[in-house]
Amino acid sequence: MAKNRSRRLRKKLHIEEFQELGFSVKWRFPEGTDVETIDAALDTFIEGAIEPSKLAFDGSGYLQWEGLVCLQEIGLCTDEHRELVKKWLEDHKMQDVEVSELFDIWWD
């Protein structure tokens, strides 16, 4: 049964035109990578892959990293975003790169 929700409620629930799709990402730095190299690589990742595509990244780790990638504004990430992030990480010698399928970041 379809529900007739107001625009305000749809926005609050992050549904319909306010749905947000994103994806998770994992990778690993080579064993023995020092902290300065990790910090520099993450800065370069944000400046080179995330910011130019108007994406946002929330993640954590040391040698093993994982996180969530979504758009900076309400919207839907695409398979092109997934491929861009995966390719960037692989091109910069990250190991065991995994990118999930797109999912609803509020409800999945």
C-alpha positions in Angstrom: 0.0 0.0 0.0 1.5 3.3 -1.1 1.9 6.0 1.5 1.4 9.7 0.6 4.2 11.4 2.5 4.9 15.1 2.5 8.1 16.5 1.0 9.3 17.4 4.4 8.8 13.8 5.7 10.4 12.3 2.6 13.4 14.5 3.1 13.6 13.6 6.8 13.4 9.9 6.0 15.9 10.1 3.1 13.5 8.4 0.7 12.3 8.9 -2.9 13.9 12.0 -4.4 16.0 12.3 -1.2 17.5 8.8 -1.3 21.3 8.7 -1.1 23.3 5.9 -2.6 26.9 5.2 -1.7 29.4 2.4 -1.5 31.9 1.0 0.9 35.6 0.7 0.1 38.5 -1.3 1.6 42.1 -1.4 0.9 45.5 -2.1 2.5 48.8 -0.3 2.5 51.9 -2.5 2.1 53.3 -3.9 5.3 55.8 -1.6 6.9 54.4 1.6 5.4 55.2 4.5 7.7 52.7 7.0 9.2 53.9 9.9 7.1 53.4 8.0 3.9 49.9 6.9 4.9 49.0 10.5 5.8 50.3 11.8 2.5 48.5 9.0 0.5 45.2 9.8 2.2 45.6 13.5 1.5 46.3 12.7 -2.1 43.3 10.3 -2.2 41.0 13.1 -0.9 42.5 15.7 -3.2 42.8 13.5 -6.3 39.7 11.2 -6.3 37.2 12.4 -3.7 37.0 16.2 -3.8 37.1 16.6 -7.6 34.2 14.2 -8.0 32.2 16.0 -5.3 32.3 12.8 -3.2 32.7 12.5 0.6 34.7 9.8 2.4 34.3 8.6 6.0 36.7 5.9 7.0 39.4 4.8 9.3 42.4 2.5 9.6 46.1 2.3 9.8 47.5 -0.2 7.3 44.0 -1.7 6.7 41.5 1.0 5.7 37.7 0.9 5.2 35.1 3.5 4.8 32.0 4.8 3.1 31.9 7.0 0.0 28.9 9.1 -0.9 28.1 12.4 -2.5 28.8 15.6 -0.6 25.1 16.6 -1.3 22.0 14.6 -1.4 22.1 12.3 -4.5 23.1 9.0 -6.0 26.6 7.7 -6.5 27.0 5.9 -9.7 29.0 2.9 -11.0 31.4 5.5 -12.5 32.1 6.8 -9.0 32.8 3.3 -7.8 35.2 2.6 -10.7 36.9 5.9 -10.3 37.7 5.3 -6.6 38.8 1.7 -7.3 41.0 2.7 -10.2 42.6 5.5 -8.2 43.5 3.2 -5.3 44.9 0.5 -7.6 46.9 3.0 -9.6 48.4 4.3 -6.4 49.6 0.8 -5.4 47.0 0.1 -2.7 46.6 -3.7 -2.1 43.4 -5.8 -1.7 41.2 -3.0 -3.0 37.5 -3.9 -2.6 34.5 -1.7 -3.6 31.0 -2.7 -2.8 27.9 -2.5 -4.9 25.8 0.7 -4.5 23.5 0.7 -1.5 21.1 3.1 0.3 23.4 4.7 2.9 20.5 5.4 5.3 18.5 2.2 5.0 20.9 -0.6 4.0 
